């Protein structure tokens, strides 16, 4: 090589930049510019998507094809809601005899469709399980004069239509209410309980005064604005329409770090892979809708500020009281500690408000199941794919079990099968377990404070005063000045809406963006995460995010302190009428005389039926008694019990089964000793063979979840003694050794079956292992045995496949 020839640049750079700082800076600078161009192009696409979406007549973000079956605009009391039937995607088969699923979408500023936003969603899970699915959505603008009661009546009409469409299904539809739709569903079910099946409310606020100190800052909003007069003002500015963008803006203010930085920086940092997910979510988040002024005023006055739903103080225009204790369907409450919009106290506080104790829940015939997620946020409860694949899948798979669960208060947990010692007894990847809870235990989640109730009651009184003053002195002037056209322009100029419109193709300055973005994508120079300046960028981003989060904490603490100090003043509380004992500001329906009389009447009815029901009542009573001695119960016992029911009563329906379970549970709860003592009388008239068969069914059910606990075993021993008494009435007493032998066979039958199945599977595993060249001998057998022991996971997998087959 000629030493006078210049050295190539790529070889000279290490000499000129030995530590690589210059090259790293250049690579980062080029990558940052390219990411900026791509980021702005995504913003342009977001704006175009927003404009296209809001200009549709019926915009929604459903990820499934659907057809309208009932249009709420044609009902006697028209509303802007509609019932859609979800068309199963290709390759998905639906069983028309299975329980229908109805998902109700929240109308809280955003458009419809979030419940079926993607394949891993509430609708997607139900479709894959073979259930017919329906969706209750809404249109962007309300019907003239539409009220909350009209919407509730429309949902009742939709449920009736679903029931009429599926007469071949013996189970009532499962109804899923997300967020704001949750309290709508509960109101509808309280008015017409007979048309609802199990109800799942996800992230739904029902007790608005509840909350934990230091969290849930949104519950202080009514007090900090002086009540609901501000809602009336915004509606009047909108000429009777309330712009949902104001609600969305309130949600965004809850987490400024995510709104103003994290969400946008995540897109900028990962623009090559994050754009599609970002645009899909923004299609729903930016689809702002409009609510009727009368609707939102009712919601704020009666729910948010008045908190009248969870205390049974709401009544319809025709005089019907909306009491959530009227529900006859099981209610599953799904909430999360990571939810700052509907924290667990607001999702669960209504249980404490309505019921004095668990005996009150049981006497009312109510089954309440709650599941508290540890981390997911508000939207993650009904949007997150991981939550859908785990919690929602388990709720769907076990909905029949939940439907027949005895009355009471339960906490449910979802555990991974792979992490359990009894994984070989679990058919799916997860197991749903139920643990009985008390109202006192629930209070640890609700964290109720009597002094806070007085503060919020003070806010409610002041809200009524301020709203009255506004309507008397201000409202006539605002309504006189506003015109529909002026209201439309004000909605268009809302800052959130402008953020979408200004970055779209309608802005002439965005014309070069698609050209530049295509040029960048054609020759992209993406920098690696190990780049020094990329690491500095991420560190700076973290600092900005922490700074905004610190500001949020200080803001929320200041608001909470101010709220507690202002509305905790005894003088202010006295001035609004809360100083004397004559005014009860927090109603507890569970303590009222008429409810106590109802409980006494219910107990007398059950007392007269202790010795009625026959052998089926004896079997069910025995199973409930034994399982009542276990710390937990799960889906496996139910599946065995339902299979036994199909053999004992082939013609009975799930509704009959549910009635049998609940009645026997009540009887045991009322007088356990008398209920157990009546078992031999219930078996009177049965043959010895039939009695043995009933006891074998009980043993088969109890063996489903492994060995019984010590307490449960003692209860089962008592049941065997009672069945022995019934047998002795049929079989001669001189043969007690024969009876003992029969009982021993029945007790061990199911466990022997499980052991035999395990031996067969082990033999199959040996046969499937690689064949040895040795013709015979112990060494080959030993090798197969060691291979089987060395792969416990493979053994578990084969057991699961065997069960599925």
C-alpha positions in Angstrom: 0.0 0.0 0.0 1.3 3.5 -0.9 1.9 5.3 2.4 1.1 8.6 0.7 -2.5 7.6 -0.2 -5.1 9.0 2.2 -6.6 6.6 4.8 -10.3 5.7 4.3 -12.6 7.5 6.6 -14.0 4.4 8.4 -10.4 3.4 9.3 -9.4 6.9 10.3 -12.3 7.5 12.7 -10.9 5.2 15.4 -7.7 7.2 15.4 -9.5 10.6 15.4 -12.1 9.5 18.0 -10.4 6.8 20.1 -13.2 6.7 22.8 -16.1 6.7 20.3 -17.8 9.8 21.8 -18.0 11.6 18.4 -19.4 8.6 16.6 -21.9 8.0 19.3 -23.0 11.6 19.2 -23.4 11.6 15.4 -25.3 8.3 15.5 -27.6 9.6 18.2 -28.1 13.0 16.5 -29.1 11.3 13.3 -31.4 8.8 15.1 -33.0 11.6 17.1 -33.8 13.6 14.0 -35.3 10.5 12.2 -37.4 9.6 15.3 -38.7 13.2 15.4 -39.8 13.0 11.8 -41.5 9.7 12.4 -43.1 10.9 15.7 -44.6 13.9 14.0 -45.9 11.7 11.2 -47.6 9.5 13.8 -49.2 12.6 15.3 -50.4 13.5 11.8 -51.9 10.1 11.4 -53.6 10.4 14.8 -55.2 13.7 13.7 -56.5 12.2 10.5 -57.8 9.2 12.3 -59.6 11.4 14.8 -61.3 13.5 12.1 -62.3 10.3 10.2 -63.7 8.7 13.4 -65.8 11.7 14.7 -67.3 12.2 11.3 -68.9 8.8 11.3 -72.5 8.4 12.1 -72.0 5.5 14.4 -68.3 5.6 15.4 -66.9 2.8 17.6 -63.6 0.9 18.0 -65.1 -2.6 18.2 -62.6 -5.2 16.8 -65.4 -7.5 15.8 -68.1 -7.4 13.1 -71.5 -6.7 14.6 -75.1 -6.1 13.6 -77.7 -3.9 15.3 -80.6 -5.9 16.6 -82.4 -3.2 18.7 -82.1 0.5 18.1 -82.8 2.5 21.3 -83.9 5.4 19.3 -87.1 3.5 18.4 -88.0 2.6 22.0 -91.0 4.3 23.6 -88.6 6.4 25.5 -85.9 7.0 22.9 -82.2 6.9 23.8 -79.0 7.0 21.8 -78.1 3.4 22.8 -78.3 0.3 20.7 -77.9 -3.5 21.1 -75.5 -5.2 18.8 -75.0 -8.9 18.1 -71.3 -9.8 17.7 -70.7 -11.9 14.6 -68.2 -14.6 15.4 -64.9 -14.3 13.5 -63.8 -17.0 11.1 -62.8 -20.2 12.9 -64.8 -19.4 16.1 -67.9 -21.5 16.7 -70.7 -20.3 19.0 -73.0 -22.7 20.9 -76.5 -21.1 20.8 -77.5 -23.1 23.9 -74.7 -21.6 25.9 -75.2 -18.7 28.3 -75.3 -15.4 26.3 -72.8 -12.6 27.3 -73.7 -9.0 27.2 -71.0 -6.3 27.5 -72.1 -2.8 28.3 -69.6 0.0 27.4 -68.9 3.0 29.5 -70.2 6.4 28.4 -67.9 8.7 30.3 -66.5 11.0 27.6 -65.1 8.4 25.2 -66.8 6.6 22.4 -68.0 2.9 22.5 -66.1 -0.3 21.8 -63.5 -0.6 24.5 -65.0 -3.9 25.7 -64.3 -5.5 22.3 -61.3 -3.4 21.4 -59.1 -6.4 20.5 -59.1 -10.2 20.4 -57.9 -10.4 24.0 -60.8 -8.6 25.4 -64.0 -9.4 27.3 -65.9 -10.1 24.1 -63.0 -12.1 22.6 -62.7 -14.3 25.7 -66.4 -15.1 25.7 -66.5 -15.8 22.0 -63.6 -18.3 22.3 -65.5 -20.0 25.1 -68.4 -20.5 22.7 -70.9 -18.0 24.1 -73.2 -15.9 22.0 -72.1 -12.3 22.6 -73.9 -9.0 22.5 -72.7 -5.4 22.9 -74.6 -2.4 24.2 -73.0 0.7 22.7 -74.2 4.3 22.1 -74.1 7.1 19.5 -72.2 10.4 19.8 -75.2 12.6 20.6 -78.1 11.9 23.0 -81.7 12.0 22.1 -83.7 15.1 23.1 -84.9 14.9 26.6 -83.0 11.6 27.3 -82.5 10.8 31.0 -80.5 8.3 33.0 -83.7 6.5 33.9 -84.4 6.2 30.1 -81.0 4.6 29.6 -81.6 2.2 32.4 -85.0 1.2 31.0 -83.4 0.8 27.6 -80.9 -1.7 29.0 -83.7 -3.6 30.6 -85.4 -3.8 27.2 -82.2 -5.0 25.6 -81.8 -7.8 28.2 -85.4 -8.9 27.7 -84.7 -9.1 23.9 -81.6 -11.3 24.6 -83.6 -13.6 26.8 -86.3 -13.9 24.2 -83.7 -14.6 21.4 -82.2 -17.5 23.4 -85.1 -19.5 24.7 -83.1 -22.7 24.4 -80.6 -21.5 27.0 -81.6 -22.3 30.6 -79.2 -19.7 32.0 -79.8 -16.0 32.1 -77.3 -13.7 30.3 -74.1 -12.7 32.0 -73.8 -8.9 31.9 -70.5 -7.1 32.1 -70.5 -3.4 33.0 -67.3 -1.5 32.6 -66.6 1.7 34.6 -69.7 4.0 34.3 -71.7 1.2 32.8 -71.3 -0.8 36.0 -73.6 1.4 38.0 -76.1 1.6 35.2 -76.2 -2.2 35.1 -76.6 -2.4 38.8 -79.5 0.1 38.7 -81.2 -1.9 36.0 -80.7 -5.2 37.8 -82.2 -3.7 41.0 -85.3 -2.7 39.1 -85.7 -6.0 37.1 -83.6 -8.7 38.9 -85.3 -11.6 37.2 -83.9 -11.0 33.7 -80.2 -10.8 34.7 -77.7 -13.6 35.1 -74.4 -13.1 36.9 -73.1 -9.5 36.8 -69.5 -8.5 36.4 -68.7 -4.9 37.2 -65.1 -4.0 36.3 -63.7 -0.7 37.6 -67.2 0.6 38.4 -67.6 3.2 41.1 -70.6 2.6 43.3 -69.7 4.2 46.6 -68.4 7.7 45.8 -67.6 9.0 49.3 -65.3 6.0 50.0 -61.6 6.1 49.5 -58.2 5.8 51.2 -56.5 8.9 52.6 -53.6 9.8 50.4 -55.3 8.2 47.3 -58.4 8.7 45.1 -58.0 12.5 44.7 -61.0 12.5 42.3 -63.5 12.1 45.1 -62.6 15.6 46.4 -63.5 17.2 43.0 -67.1 18.0 44.0 -66.0 19.8 47.2 -63.2 21.8 45.5 -65.6 23.2 42.9 -68.4 24.0 45.4 -70.6 21.2 44.2 -72.5 20.5 41.0 -73.3 24.0 39.9 -70.2 23.9 37.6 -71.8 20.9 35.8 -74.9 22.9 35.1 -72.8 25.8 33.9 -70.9 23.7 31.4 -74.2 22.2 30.1 -75.7 25.6 29.7 -72.6 26.7 27.7 -73.2 23.7 25.5 -76.9 24.6 25.0 -78.1 21.6 27.0 -75.2 19.3 26.0 -72.2 18.4 28.1 -69.0 17.9 26.2 -67.3 14.6 27.1 -63.9 16.2 26.4 -64.2 17.9 29.9 -64.4 14.5 31.5 -61.5 13.1 29.6 -59.5 16.2 30.6 -60.3 15.4 34.3 -59.0 11.9 33.8 -55.8 13.1 32.2 -55.1 15.6 35.0 -55.0 12.7 37.5 -51.7 11.5 36.1 -49.8 14.5 34.6 -46.6 12.5 34.2 -48.2 10.0 31.9 -50.4 12.6 30.1 -47.8 15.2 29.5 -44.7 13.1 29.1 -44.5 9.3 29.6 -47.1 8.4 26.9 -45.6 10.7 24.3 -42.0 9.9 25.1 -42.7 6.2 24.9 -43.9 6.7 21.4 -40.9 8.9 20.5 -38.4 6.4 22.0 -39.9 3.4 20.3 -41.5 5.0 17.3 -40.5 2.1 15.0 -42.5 -0.5 17.0 -45.0 1.6 19.2 -46.8 3.5 16.5 -49.5 0.9 15.7 -50.4 0.3 19.4 -50.4 4.0 20.1 -52.8 4.8 17.2 -55.2 2.0 18.0 -55.5 3.3 21.6 -55.8 6.9 20.5 -58.7 6.0 18.2 -60.7 5.3 21.3 -59.2 7.8 23.7 -59.8 10.7 21.3 -63.3 9.6 20.3 -65.1 12.2 22.5 -68.8 12.1 22.7 -71.5 14.4 24.1 -73.8 13.7 27.1 -77.2 15.3 27.8 -77.1 18.1 30.4 -79.9 16.5 32.3 -78.1 13.1 32.3 -74.8 14.4 33.7 -76.6 16.6 36.3 -78.4 13.6 37.6 -75.2 11.6 37.7 -73.2 14.3 39.6 -76.0 15.2 42.0 -77.2 11.7 42.9 -74.1 9.6 42.5 -70.9 11.6 42.7 -71.9 14.2 45.2 -75.0 12.7 46.8 -73.8 9.1 47.0 -77.4 7.9 46.9 -77.0 4.7 45.0 -75.0 2.7 47.6 -77.4 3.8 50.4 -80.7 2.9 48.6 -81.9 6.5 48.5 -82.5 6.7 44.7 -86.1 6.4 43.4 -87.4 6.5 39.8 -89.9 9.0 38.5 -92.7 6.5 39.0 -91.8 5.9 42.7 -89.8 2.7 42.5 -86.8 2.6 44.9 -83.5 1.5 43.5 -82.2 -0.8 46.2 -79.2 -2.9 45.2 -80.3 -5.5 47.8 -83.0 -6.4 45.3 -80.5 -8.1 43.1 -80.9 -11.9 42.8 -77.9 -12.4 40.6 -74.4 -13.0 41.8 -72.2 -9.9 41.5 -68.5 -10.1 40.7 -66.7 -6.9 41.6 -63.3 -6.6 39.8 -61.1 -3.7 40.8 -57.4 -2.8 41.3 -55.2 -1.1 43.8 -53.5 0.6 40.8 -56.7 2.3 39.7 -56.7 6.0 40.6 -60.2 6.6 39.1 -62.1 3.7 40.8 -60.0 2.5 43.7 -61.2 -0.6 45.7 -63.0 1.4 48.4 -65.2 3.0 45.8 -65.8 -0.3 44.0 -66.6 -2.2 47.3 -67.9 0.4 49.7 -71.5 -0.3 48.7 -71.4 -3.7 50.3 -70.6 -2.2 53.7 -73.2 0.5 53.2 -76.1 -1.9 52.4 -75.3 -4.9 54.6 -74.8 -4.9 58.4 -72.9 -8.2 58.3 -72.4 -11.3 56.2 -75.5 -12.9 57.8 -77.4 -10.0 56.3 -75.9 -10.7 52.9 -76.9 -14.4 53.2 -80.4 -13.7 54.4 -80.9 -11.4 51.4 -79.9 -14.3 49.1 -77.1 -12.3 47.7 -73.8 -13.7 46.4 -71.0 -11.1 46.2 -67.6 -12.0 44.9 -64.7 -9.5 44.7 -61.3 -9.7 43.1 -58.7 -7.1 43.7 -55.8 -6.8 41.3 -52.5 -5.5 42.7 -51.2 -3.3 39.9 -53.2 -2.7 36.8 -54.7 0.8 36.1 -58.2 1.7 35.5 -58.2 1.0 31.7 -56.2 -2.1 32.2 -59.1 -3.7 34.1 -61.0 -4.1 30.9 -58.4 -3.4 28.2 -55.2 -5.1 29.2 -54.5 -8.3 27.2 -52.8 -10.0 30.2 -55.8 -9.3 32.4 -58.2 -10.7 29.8 -56.2 -13.8 29.3 -56.1 -14.4 33.1 -58.8 -12.9 35.2 -61.5 -12.4 32.5 -60.9 -15.9 31.1 -61.3 -17.5 34.5 -64.4 -15.5 35.2 -65.9 -16.6 31.9 -64.9 -20.3 32.4 -66.4 -20.4 35.9 -69.5 -18.3 35.5 -71.8 -21.3 36.0 -69.9 -22.0 39.3 -70.3 -18.4 40.4 -74.0 -18.6 39.5 -74.7 -21.4 42.0 -72.2 -20.3 44.6 -74.1 -20.1 48.0 -75.0 -16.7 49.2 -72.3 -14.8 51.1 -69.3 -12.6 50.6 -66.3 -14.1 48.9 -62.9 -13.0 47.8 -61.5 -14.8 44.7 -57.9 -15.2 43.6 -56.5 -16.5 40.4 -53.4 -18.6 40.8 -51.1 -20.1 38.2 -51.4 -23.9 37.9 -47.6 -24.2 37.3 -46.9 -22.8 40.7 -49.2 -25.1 42.6 -48.4 -28.5 44.2 -51.7 -29.9 42.9 -51.1 -28.9 39.3 -52.0 -32.4 38.1 -55.6 -31.8 39.2 -56.0 -28.5 37.3 -57.2 -28.6 33.7 -56.2 -25.0 32.6 -53.3 -22.7 33.2 -55.0 -20.9 36.1 -57.3 -21.9 39.0 -60.0 -19.7 40.5 -60.4 -20.1 44.2 -63.0 -18.6 46.6 -62.6 -17.7 50.2 -65.4 -16.6 52.5 -65.0 -13.1 53.9 -66.7 -10.9 56.5 -67.8 -7.3 56.4 -65.2 -6.6 59.0 -62.5 -8.1 56.7 -63.8 -6.1 53.8 -63.4 -2.9 55.8 -59.7 -3.3 55.4 -60.2 -2.6 51.7 -62.8 0.1 52.2 -61.1 1.9 55.1 -64.3 3.7 56.1 -64.1 6.8 58.3 -67.3 8.3 59.9 -65.7 11.8 60.1 -65.2 11.7 56.3 -68.8 10.8 55.8 -69.8 14.0 57.6 -67.4 16.0 55.4 -68.9 14.6 52.2 -72.4 15.1 53.5 -71.5 18.7 54.1 -70.3 19.0 50.4 -73.7 17.5 49.3 -75.6 20.2 51.3 -73.4 23.0 50.0 -73.8 21.7 46.5 -77.6 21.9 46.7 -77.3 25.5 48.0 -74.9 26.6 45.3 -76.9 24.9 42.5 -80.0 26.6 43.7 -78.2 30.0 43.7 -76.8 29.4 40.2 -80.2 28.4 38.8 -81.8 31.5 40.4 -79.3 34.2 39.5 -76.9 33.0 36.8 -78.5 30.3 34.6 -81.1 32.5 33.0 -78.4 34.9 31.7 -76.1 32.1 30.4 -79.0 30.3 28.6 -80.1 33.6 27.1 -76.6 34.4 25.7 -75.7 30.9 24.3 -76.8 29.7 20.9 -76.4 26.2 19.4 -73.9 27.5 16.9 -71.8 29.2 19.6 -71.9 26.0 21.6 -70.6 24.0 18.6 -67.7 26.4 18.2 -66.8 26.2 21.9 -66.7 22.4 21.6 -64.5 22.6 18.5 -62.1 24.9 20.3 -61.6 22.7 23.3 -57.8 22.2 23.9 -58.0 18.4 23.7 -59.9 18.5 20.4 -57.5 21.1 19.0 -54.6 18.9 19.9 -55.9 16.3 17.4 -57.1 18.7 14.7 -54.0 20.9 14.4 -51.7 17.9 13.7 -53.6 16.5 10.7 -53.6 16.8 6.9 -56.0 19.8 7.3 -53.1 21.8 8.6 -51.0 23.0 5.5 -47.8 22.8 7.6 -48.1 19.0 7.8 -48.0 18.5 4.0 -44.2 17.6 3.9 -44.5 15.2 6.8 -45.5 12.0 4.9 -42.8 12.6 2.3 -40.1 13.0 4.9 -41.4 10.0 6.9 -41.2 7.8 3.8 -37.7 9.0 3.1 -36.6 8.2 6.7 -38.2 4.8 6.7 -36.4 3.9 3.4 -33.0 4.6 5.0 -33.5 4.3 8.8 -30.4 4.5 11.0 -31.8 3.3 14.4 -29.3 3.6 17.3 -28.9 0.9 19.9 -30.0 1.1 23.5 -26.3 1.0 24.5 -25.6 4.3 22.9 -24.3 6.7 25.6 -26.4 9.6 24.5 -29.5 7.4 24.3 -28.9 6.4 27.9 -28.6 10.0 28.9 -31.9 10.7 27.1 -33.6 8.0 29.0 -32.1 9.3 32.3 -33.4 12.8 31.5 -36.8 11.4 30.7 -37.0 9.5 34.0 -36.1 12.7 35.8 -38.9 14.7 34.0 -41.4 11.9 34.8 -40.4 11.8 38.5 -40.6 15.6 38.7 -44.1 15.6 37.3 -45.1 12.7 39.6 -43.7 14.6 42.6 -45.7 17.6 41.7 -48.8 15.4 41.4 -48.2 14.0 44.9 -47.8 17.5 46.4 -50.9 18.7 44.5 -53.0 15.8 45.7 -51.8 16.2 49.3 -52.6 19.9 49.2 -56.1 19.3 47.8 -56.8 16.6 50.4 -55.6 18.7 53.3 -57.6 21.7 52.1 -60.7 19.6 51.6 -60.5 18.0 55.1 -59.8 21.3 56.8 -62.6 23.2 55.1 -65.4 20.7 55.2 -64.3 19.4 58.6 -65.2 22.6 60.4 -67.9 22.0 62.9 -69.4 25.5 62.3 -69.8 24.9 58.6 -71.3 21.5 59.2 -73.8 23.0 61.7 -74.7 25.8 59.3 -75.8 23.3 56.6 -77.9 21.3 59.1 -75.6 18.5 60.2 -75.0 19.7 63.7 -78.0 18.0 65.4 -78.9 14.3 65.7 -82.2 14.8 63.9 -80.6 14.6 60.5 -79.0 11.4 59.4 -76.5 12.1 56.8 -75.3 8.5 56.1 -78.2 6.0 55.7 -77.5 2.4 56.6 -80.4 0.4 55.1 -79.3 -2.8 56.9 -80.3 -1.4 60.2 -83.8 -0.3 59.3 -86.8 -2.0 61.0 -88.5 -3.2 57.8 -85.3 -5.0 56.8 -85.0 -6.7 60.1 -88.6 -7.9 59.9 -87.8 -9.3 56.4 -84.9 -11.3 57.9 -87.1 -12.8 60.6 -89.8 -13.8 58.2 -87.2 -15.5 55.9 -85.8 -17.5 58.9 -89.3 -18.7 59.8 -89.9 -19.9 56.2 -86.6 -21.9 56.1 -87.2 -23.4 59.6 -90.4 -25.1 58.3 -88.5 -26.7 55.4 -85.6 -28.3 57.2 -87.0 -31.9 56.8 -88.2 -31.4 53.2 -86.4 -32.1 49.9 -85.7 -35.8 49.8 -82.4 -37.5 48.9 -81.1 -34.7 46.6 -81.4 -32.2 49.4 -79.5 -34.7 51.7 -76.7 -35.0 49.2 -76.4 -31.2 48.6 -76.7 -30.5 52.3 -73.9 -32.9 53.1 -71.5 -31.5 50.4 -72.1 -27.9 51.5 -71.5 -28.9 55.1 -68.2 -30.7 54.4 -66.9 -27.9 52.1 -67.9 -25.4 54.7 -65.1 -26.9 56.8 -62.4 -26.2 54.2 -60.5 -22.9 54.1 -61.2 -22.5 50.3 -63.3 -23.9 47.5 -62.7 -23.8 43.8 -64.1 -24.8 40.4 -63.0 -28.5 40.7 -65.6 -29.3 43.4 -68.3 -27.6 41.3 -67.5 -29.5 38.2 -67.8 -32.8 40.1 -70.9 -31.7 41.8 -72.5 -30.6 38.6 -71.6 -33.9 37.0 -73.2 -35.7 39.9 -76.3 -33.6 39.6 -76.6 -34.6 35.9 -76.6 -38.2 37.0 -79.0 -37.7 39.9 -81.4 -35.4 38.2 -80.9 -35.7 34.4 -83.9 -33.5 33.6 -83.1 -30.6 36.0 -81.8 -27.3 34.8 -79.0 -25.1 36.2 -81.7 -22.8 37.7 -83.1 -25.8 39.6 -79.6 -26.7 40.7 -78.9 -23.2 41.8 -82.2 -23.1 43.8 -81.3 -26.4 45.5 -77.8 -25.2 46.5 -79.0 -21.9 47.9 -81.9 -23.4 49.8 -79.7 -26.0 51.5 -77.1 -23.5 52.3 -79.7 -21.3 54.0 -81.0 -24.2 56.0 -77.6 -25.1 57.2 -76.9 -21.5 58.1 -80.1 -21.2 60.0 -79.8 -24.3 62.2 -76.9 -26.6 61.4 -77.6 -29.2 64.0 -81.2 -29.6 63.1 -80.4 -29.7 59.4 -77.8 -32.4 59.8 -80.0 -34.4 62.1 -82.7 -34.4 59.4 -80.5 -36.1 56.8 -81.5 -39.7 57.7 -85.2 -38.6 57.5 -84.5 -37.1 54.0 -83.1 -40.5 52.9 -86.1 -42.5 54.2 -87.7 -44.6 51.5 -84.4 -45.0 49.6 -83.0 -48.4 48.9 -79.6 -49.5 50.4 -78.1 -49.4 46.9 -79.4 -45.8 46.3 -78.0 -44.6 49.7 -74.6 -46.1 48.9 -74.7 -44.4 45.5 -75.4 -41.0 47.1 -72.5 -41.4 49.5 -70.3 -42.4 46.6 -71.3 -39.3 44.7 -70.4 -37.2 47.8 -67.0 -38.9 48.0 -66.4 -38.3 44.3 -67.1 -34.6 44.6 -64.9 -34.1 47.6 -62.0 -35.9 46.0 -61.9 -33.4 43.2 -59.5 -31.0 44.9 -57.2 -33.4 46.6 -57.1 -34.5 50.3 -59.6 -32.9 52.7 -58.4 -30.7 55.6 -58.6 -32.0 59.1 -61.7 -30.0 59.9 -63.4 -31.1 56.6 -62.5 -34.7 57.3 -64.2 -34.5 60.7 -67.3 -33.1 59.1 -67.3 -35.9 56.5 -67.0 -38.5 59.1 -70.1 -37.1 60.7 -71.9 -37.3 57.3 -70.9 -40.9 57.0 -72.4 -41.6 60.4 -75.7 -40.0 59.3 -75.8 -42.1 56.1 -75.0 -45.2 58.2 -78.1 -44.5 60.3 -80.2 -44.3 57.1 -78.6 -47.6 55.9 -79.3 -49.3 59.2 -83.0 -48.6 58.6 -82.8 -50.7 55.4 -80.0 -53.2 56.0 -80.2 -55.5 59.1 -78.3 -54.2 62.1 -76.7 -57.6 62.7 -74.3 -56.9 59.8 -72.3 -53.8 61.0 -69.1 -55.2 59.6 -70.6 -55.3 56.1 -71.7 -51.6 56.5 -68.2 -50.6 57.6 -66.7 -52.4 54.6 -69.1 -50.6 52.2 -68.3 -47.2 53.7 -64.6 -47.9 53.4 -65.0 -48.7 49.7 -67.1 -45.6 49.0 -64.6 -43.4 50.9 -61.6 -44.6 49.0 -63.2 -45.1 45.6 -62.5 -41.7 44.0 -58.9 -41.6 45.4 -58.2 -45.1 44.2 -59.4 -44.0 40.7 -57.0 -41.1 40.8 -54.1 -43.4 41.8 -55.0 -45.8 39.1 -55.1 -43.1 36.5 -51.7 -41.9 37.6 -50.3 -45.4 37.2 -51.7 -45.7 33.7 -50.2 -42.4 32.7 -46.8 -43.4 34.1 -47.0 -46.6 32.1 -47.9 -44.7 29.0 -44.9 -42.4 29.6 -42.6 -45.4 29.8 -44.0 -46.8 26.6 -43.5 -43.5 24.9 -39.9 -43.2 26.0 -37.1 -44.1 23.5 -36.8 -47.9 23.1 -33.6 -49.5 24.3 -31.5 -51.8 22.2 -31.2 -54.3 25.1 -33.7 -57.2 24.6 -34.5 -57.4 28.3 -33.1 -56.7 31.8 -33.4 -54.3 34.6 -31.1 -51.7 33.2 -33.6 -50.7 30.5 -36.4 -50.5 33.0 -34.3 -48.4 35.3 -33.4 -46.0 32.5 -37.1 -45.5 31.7 -37.9 -44.9 35.4 -35.1 -42.3 35.7 -36.3 -40.5 32.6 -39.8 -40.3 34.0 -38.5 -38.9 37.3 -36.2 -36.4 35.6 -39.0 -34.6 33.8 -41.8 -33.7 36.2 -43.0 -30.9 33.9 -43.4 -33.3 31.0 -45.3 -35.6 33.3 -47.6 -32.8 34.4 -48.2 -31.9 30.7 -49.1 -35.4 29.8 -51.6 -35.6 32.6 -53.3 -32.4 31.5 -53.5 -33.6 27.9 -54.9 -36.9 29.2 -57.6 -35.1 31.1 -58.5 -32.9 28.1 -58.8 -36.0 25.9 
